Amino acid sequence: MARLVLCGGAVATQQWSQFIVEVLLRTTGFHRRELVQTLEGLRDRDLEACEVFEDAGGYNRFLWRRRCADLAEAERWLGSEHYRTLMGAINVLGTLEGVRMCGLRGIDE
């Protein structure tokens, strides 16, 4: 099982303008179509905050990104039904490679 990694060390003690939760996953050619459909459906439920990327050099490898306004929202999302559904789909259709949360600052901060 992958562990949650906090980028930049002491994420909770910094003043960040936004948090990103990233989930890196892999699937097989056999489950690819079903996993892509599931990821698109989950993304469409939360279109404002979620993005899905495919690794151009690693067919069947994906990055799910969820933008959150603050640490509390990121933690709520990690405990949400939406997150549990994503983890369930990955568990059935692929392999979880990692989960990390990163704090971001705007360029003018």
N, C-alpha and C positions, 0 to 999 in steps of 0.2 A: 504494500500500500504506500502511496506517495505521501509525503508530509508537506505541511504548509510552510513555505519559506517566506520570511519577511525581508524584502529587498532593502539594502542600505542599513541593516542592523536595527536600530531603535526606532522603528516606525511609529510606535504609539507616542513617543515623547516629542516628535517633531511637529511643526506646524505645516501641514500639507494642504494644498488647495483641492486635491482630489485623490482618490484611491482607485487602483486598478487591481482586480482579481483576475489572474490568468490561470487557465487550466490547459495543460498540454496533454494531448492524447494521441493514440495511434490505433489503427484498425487494420483489418486484412481486406484484400480485394473481395472476399466473399461477403463481408458485412458492410463494405464501403457505402453502397447506395442507401441502405437503410439508416446507417449512422448519419450520413449527410442530410437525409430527409428529416431525421429527428433533430439534428442541430439547427436546421433552418426553421423548423416549427417552434423550437424553444426560443430562438433568436427573435422570431416574429412576434412572440408574446411580450417581448421586452426590447423592442426595436430601438428605442431611444438610448439604451444603455449597453446593449450587447453587440459584439462583433465576432465573426468567425473567420479565421484565416487558415489557408492550407499552405503547408511548407512546399515551396516550389521545387526544392531539391529532394524532398522526401515524400513521395506519393503515399497517401493514406495516413499522413501525420497532420494534425490540426491544432490550432491554438484558439481557445475560447477566451474572450476578454469581456469583463463586466466592469463598467465605470461606476464608481460610487462617489457621492458628494463628500463623505467623511468616513472615518474608521467605524463609527457605529453602524452606518448603513452597510458597509462591507461585511461586518460581523453578522448583521441581520440576514444579509443575502446568503452567507455561508450556512446559515441555519434554516433557510427557507425551503419550501416545497419545490420551487424552481431549481435550486441547487441539488436537492435530493433526486429530482427527476433526471437532471443532467448526469449525476454520478451513477444512477441506475442504468441509464442508456449506455454509458461508457463501460460499466461492469458487464453488461450483456453483449455489447457489440464491439468492444475494443479493449484497450489497455490504458489505464491512467499512468502517465509518465511523471506528472508533477502538478502541484498547485502552489502559486505564490501570490503574495499581495505586495504591491509597491505603492508608496506614497509619491505623489507628484506635486511639483510647484510650478506655477506659471512663470514665464520668462521675465516678468517684471517684478517678481518677488525677491 
